Amino acid sequence: MYQTRQKLDKTEILNLYTQGFKNQQDYKIGIEYERIPVSALTLENTDYYKDYGVKDLLLMLAKEDTWDFIADNNEVIGLKKGHDTITLEPGSQLEISAKPEKTIFQLKNKIDNINSALKPILNLYGITLLNYGVAPLSTYKSINLIPKRRYKIMARYLWGILSDVMMRETAGIQCCIDFSSEEDAMRKFKLANKLSPFMTAMFANSPIRGGVDTGYKSFRALSWLNTDNDRCGFAGKISEEFSFEEYIDCVMKTPMLFIRRDNMLFEVNGDITFEEFMHNGWKGEDPTLEDYELQANLYFPEVRMRNFIELRNTDCVGGNLKYAIPAIYKGIMYSKDAMSECEELFKHLQYKDFSELRYNVPKHALDTKVKNATVLDYSKEIIKIAEKHLSEMNTGEEILLEAIKEYTFNNICPADLILKNWYGDWNKDVSKLVNYLNSLEN
């Protein structure tokens, strides 16, 4: 493992972010869309290893729809076609990562095409991909990790009491947005962090886990609160003064999990931070730019900086509701006037208010109190701002907000409707929950 390497300079790291600068006319939006695979017969999570399981699903899709394999140590862990990928989260959750596009309609078309290719194989194998934030019946103790080496290291290290739940049971939707300069990136980054608890509340969709009401409207969000406080939460304190360098410092102060050398992983187990690695090396090794990129990928804040901004805070939802997530972000983040209106909306809230929201929203969602109002009050204004400015873009994408308006403007989130049915017509029957989630796709 001992090699002579050129010392890593912080300027090289800074370039990872500045190379993301784009002209506004070149802005695109991306989506990462995770779903939970369950047996259509037993409703338990479908295993990677079993016959007609998730591995076999990937192999069949590659054969039928000409995807290339993504492998780790000779094990198939995903597929790729051009810039689009289908990868697996630790508990075999299936994630579609679509190449960013100019419009959300283009993303929708791409996801529809992938789903069309998946559908006959899912039917043949008896697998349902649930648009839901947490496994409804199985719990992590019965869900095997896929054979991806980093996941095994993460499972051993992450110290939060719900880290196994987060890794093996949960599914979310993430969005990616562009920026034009460091100033623009930081403005969007700070605003995205402030938006994050409101987005979690509006799209809360994981109240039933292990076949019971958890008492939380987003159990997925709760699991992130209890995963690893060293690498989760807000990066920085959403301060008015923030920069790429300060974000890099947040990444560098995080304990390291492992490094990769010659396709081998060497566990660091949190013994040092990346900052200490930069100063002192580790077991004869000096840090490389690839080491920093790995460290940044193992940092899981609510909003993550790359050469784009990754917004990571919503449960998986189904139907057109999932496209309302990028629609809100696009309507706000790609209009300077919309950003100003949101900043004005939040001007009376301090860091402690957003921090408290992050802890209270998983349980109460839209009913969460903030100052003299509720998250519901703010969420309605957020949607109105996004709709107004999406309309001004003349792309027709404001229609994608109708799905979330049906919930928020009726004073509910998806979890509220699930709980109403759970204690009503469904009589606490998980099969009826699954049937309901599937019906939203038709």
Secondary structure by P-SEA (a helix, b strand, c coil): cbbbbccccaaaaaaaccccccccccbbbbbbbbbbbbbccccccccccccccaaaaaaaaaaacbbbbbbcccccccccccccbbbbccccbbbbbccccccaaaaaaaaaaaaaaaaaaaaaacccccccccccccccccccccccaaaaaaaacccccccccccccccbbbbbbbbccaaaaaaaaaaaaaaaaaaaaaacccccccccccccccaaaaaaaccccccccccccccccccaaaaaaaaaaccccccccccbbbbccccccaaaaaccccccccccaaaaaaaaaacccccccccbbbbcccccccccccaaaaaaaaaccccaaaaaaaaaaaccccaaaaaaaaacccccccccccccccaaaaaaaaaaaaaaaaaaacccccccaaaaaacccccccaaaaaaaaaaccccccaaaaaaaaaaaac
